[in-house]
Amino acid sequence: MNYSSAFFILIFILFSCQTKHKEKLFVSKDFVPDSTFTSGVEGPAVDKEGIVYAVNMHKQGTIGLILPCGNILKVIDLPAGSIGNGIRFDKKCKNMFVADYKKHNILRIDLSSNQISVFAHDSSMNQPNDIAIADNGILFASDPNWTDSTGKLWKITTSGATILLEDSMGTTNGIEISPDNKHLYVNESIQRKIWVYDLDNRLNISNKRLFVEFSDFGMDGMRCDTVGNLYVSRHGKGTVIVLSPQGKTIREITLKGKKVSNIAFGGKDGKTCYVTIADRGNIETFRVDIPGRAWKMFFNR
């Protein structure tokens, strides 16, 4: 290689690094084209390798795997009759848990073999919708009944046992655990409220209180960053609102689609958000300034 070629390669590398460094934060762009997913697009979740998982790619009852560049890696078919919603990984990223709202299940997928099994089942569930996972592997699941605008809240042990925590809530939907595992957030879409509970060392809930209430538009999935800020999907408004641990609005990020359904953090530094958009059947993405909780806590960053 001559000095002239080496010089231009060096300039290209420096320019690329500078461009990445100056990448605008909180500006949404498309990750995959419209109609890549059905209007039931949900999930999403990002594994250690940066692969993005989201449900209902091309048709209902599937999970799509997308590389960080936006190329589709493959599609997993769920068992007949099952349709997924929320997705979470365990701490070592060996298993993926999927809320199967049609068959009242929490499915477990072994990521080394793609073997799918029923991890938890309860016929008294309305339709497990979104799930959150604590550092010790305990799951919490929202369980809305959209017909009568009510909902339940469940705890699922590491052995797959289901424990009903509340059965007379509003339409429970988004759910998340704070980075220190001391608080559980649950929202009610139709009632436009987010509730927060205290969690003890055994992850028992107590001291339920109103965290935030909105006067317009619904809510869907929620995720925390590593300092405890809560990112909330504003379904119908086309935004993701960022709330401090005290419930104060930090910022609101505008997306291209309106029916924002869920959100996850990923990328090499944990600062890339992937947002599922129901009315577009796609995923939008934007960069943030603080990594996501799952990226740090579950992937040992």
ZIRA-V170608 format. One record per pair of residues at least 4 apart in sequence whose ideal C-beta (glycine too) atoms are under 6 Angstrom apart, sorted by the first residue. I is the first residue (numbers start at 1). J is the second residue. If there is no record, write none. Layout:
BEGIN
i=I j=J
i=I j=J
END
This chain:
BEGIN
i=1 j=5
i=1 j=6
i=23 j=287
i=25 j=287
i=25 j=289
i=26 j=253
i=26 j=286
i=27 j=286
i=28 j=255
i=28 j=284
i=28 j=286
i=30 j=284
i=31 j=70
i=31 j=283
i=31 j=285
i=32 j=36
i=32 j=70
i=32 j=282
i=32 j=283
i=34 j=280
i=34 j=281
i=34 j=282
i=35 j=281
i=36 j=282
i=37 j=41
i=37 j=56
i=37 j=57
i=37 j=281
i=38 j=56
i=38 j=60
i=39 j=278
i=40 j=56
i=40 j=60
i=41 j=54
i=41 j=56
i=41 j=276
i=41 j=278
i=41 j=281
i=42 j=55
i=42 j=85
i=42 j=261
i=42 j=262
i=42 j=276
i=43 j=53
i=43 j=54
i=43 j=55
i=43 j=87
i=44 j=52
i=44 j=54
i=44 j=264
i=44 j=274
i=44 j=276
i=45 j=53
i=45 j=87
i=45 j=89
i=45 j=264
i=46 j=52
i=46 j=264
i=46 j=266
i=47 j=51
i=47 j=93
i=48 j=93
i=48 j=299
i=50 j=68
i=50 j=266
i=51 j=65
i=52 j=66
i=52 j=274
i=53 j=63
i=53 j=65
i=53 j=87
i=54 j=64
i=54 j=276
i=55 j=63
i=55 j=84
i=56 j=60
i=57 j=62
i=57 j=64
i=57 j=75
i=60 j=83
i=61 j=78
i=61 j=83
i=62 j=75
i=62 j=77
i=63 j=76
i=64 j=75
i=65 j=73
i=65 j=74
i=66 j=72
i=67 j=71
i=67 j=73
i=78 j=82
i=78 j=84
i=81 j=103
i=82 j=100
i=82 j=102
i=82 j=103
i=83 j=102
i=84 j=98
i=84 j=100
i=85 j=99
i=85 j=101
i=85 j=129
i=86 j=99
i=86 j=130
i=86 j=131
i=87 j=98
i=88 j=97
i=88 j=131
i=88 j=133
i=89 j=93
i=89 j=96
i=89 j=298
i=90 j=95
i=90 j=137
i=91 j=298
i=95 j=108
i=96 j=109
i=96 j=111
i=97 j=106
i=97 j=108
i=98 j=107
i=99 j=128
i=99 j=129
i=99 j=131
i=100 j=105
i=100 j=107
i=101 j=127
i=101 j=128
i=101 j=129
i=104 j=121
i=104 j=122
i=104 j=123
i=104 j=125
i=105 j=118
i=105 j=121
i=106 j=119
i=106 j=120
i=107 j=116
i=108 j=117
i=108 j=119
i=109 j=116
i=110 j=115
i=119 j=160
i=120 j=156
i=120 j=160
i=120 j=162
i=122 j=162
i=125 j=143
i=126 j=143
i=126 j=145
i=128 j=141
i=128 j=143
i=129 j=142
i=129 j=144
i=129 j=173
i=130 j=142
i=130 j=174
i=130 j=175
i=130 j=221
i=131 j=139
i=131 j=141
i=132 j=140
i=132 j=175
i=132 j=176
i=132 j=177
i=133 j=139
i=134 j=138
i=134 j=177
i=134 j=181
i=134 j=203
i=135 j=181
i=135 j=297
i=137 j=158
i=138 j=203
i=139 j=156
i=140 j=155
i=140 j=175
i=141 j=154
i=142 j=172
i=142 j=173
i=142 j=175
i=143 j=151
i=143 j=152
i=143 j=154
i=143 j=172
i=144 j=151
i=144 j=171
i=144 j=172
i=144 j=173
i=145 j=150
i=149 j=171
i=149 j=190
i=151 j=169
i=151 j=170
i=151 j=171
i=151 j=172
i=152 j=167
i=153 j=165
i=153 j=166
i=153 j=172
i=153 j=186
i=154 j=162
i=155 j=163
i=155 j=165
i=156 j=162
i=157 j=161
i=165 j=205
i=170 j=188
i=170 j=191
i=171 j=188
i=171 j=189
i=171 j=190
i=172 j=186
i=172 j=188
i=173 j=187
i=173 j=189
i=173 j=220
i=174 j=187
i=174 j=219
i=174 j=220
i=174 j=221
i=174 j=222
i=175 j=186
i=176 j=185
i=176 j=222
i=176 j=223
i=176 j=224
i=177 j=181
i=177 j=184
i=178 j=182
i=178 j=183
i=178 j=224
i=178 j=228
i=179 j=224
i=179 j=226
i=179 j=228
i=179 j=293
i=182 j=199
i=183 j=196
i=184 j=197
i=184 j=199
i=185 j=196
i=186 j=195
i=187 j=194
i=187 j=219
i=188 j=193
i=189 j=218
i=189 j=219
i=192 j=214
i=193 j=213
i=194 j=211
i=194 j=212
i=195 j=208
i=196 j=211
i=197 j=205
i=197 j=208
i=198 j=206
i=198 j=207
i=199 j=203
i=200 j=204
i=211 j=247
i=212 j=247
i=217 j=234
i=217 j=236
i=217 j=237
i=218 j=235
i=218 j=236
i=219 j=232
i=220 j=233
i=220 j=235
i=220 j=261
i=220 j=262
i=221 j=233
i=221 j=262
i=221 j=263
i=222 j=230
i=222 j=232
i=223 j=231
i=223 j=263
i=224 j=228
i=224 j=230
i=224 j=293
i=225 j=229
i=225 j=290
i=225 j=292
i=226 j=291
i=226 j=293
i=226 j=296
i=227 j=290
i=228 j=245
i=229 j=242
i=229 j=244
i=230 j=243
i=231 j=240
i=231 j=242
i=231 j=263
i=232 j=241
i=233 j=240
i=233 j=260
i=233 j=262
i=233 j=263
i=234 j=239
i=234 j=241
i=235 j=259
i=235 j=260
i=236 j=258
i=238 j=255
i=238 j=258
i=239 j=252
i=239 j=254
i=240 j=253
i=241 j=252
i=242 j=250
i=242 j=251
i=243 j=247
i=244 j=248
i=244 j=250
i=255 j=260
i=255 j=284
i=257 j=277
i=257 j=279
i=257 j=280
i=258 j=279
i=259 j=278
i=259 j=279
i=260 j=275
i=261 j=276
i=261 j=278
i=262 j=276
i=263 j=273
i=263 j=275
i=264 j=274
i=265 j=270
i=265 j=273
i=265 j=292
i=265 j=295
i=266 j=272
i=267 j=271
i=267 j=272
i=270 j=291
i=270 j=292
i=270 j=295
i=271 j=287
i=271 j=288
i=271 j=291
i=272 j=287
i=273 j=286
i=273 j=288
i=274 j=283
i=274 j=285
i=275 j=284
i=276 j=283
i=277 j=282
i=277 j=284
i=291 j=295
i=291 j=296
i=293 j=297
i=294 j=298
i=295 j=299
i=295 j=301
i=296 j=301
END
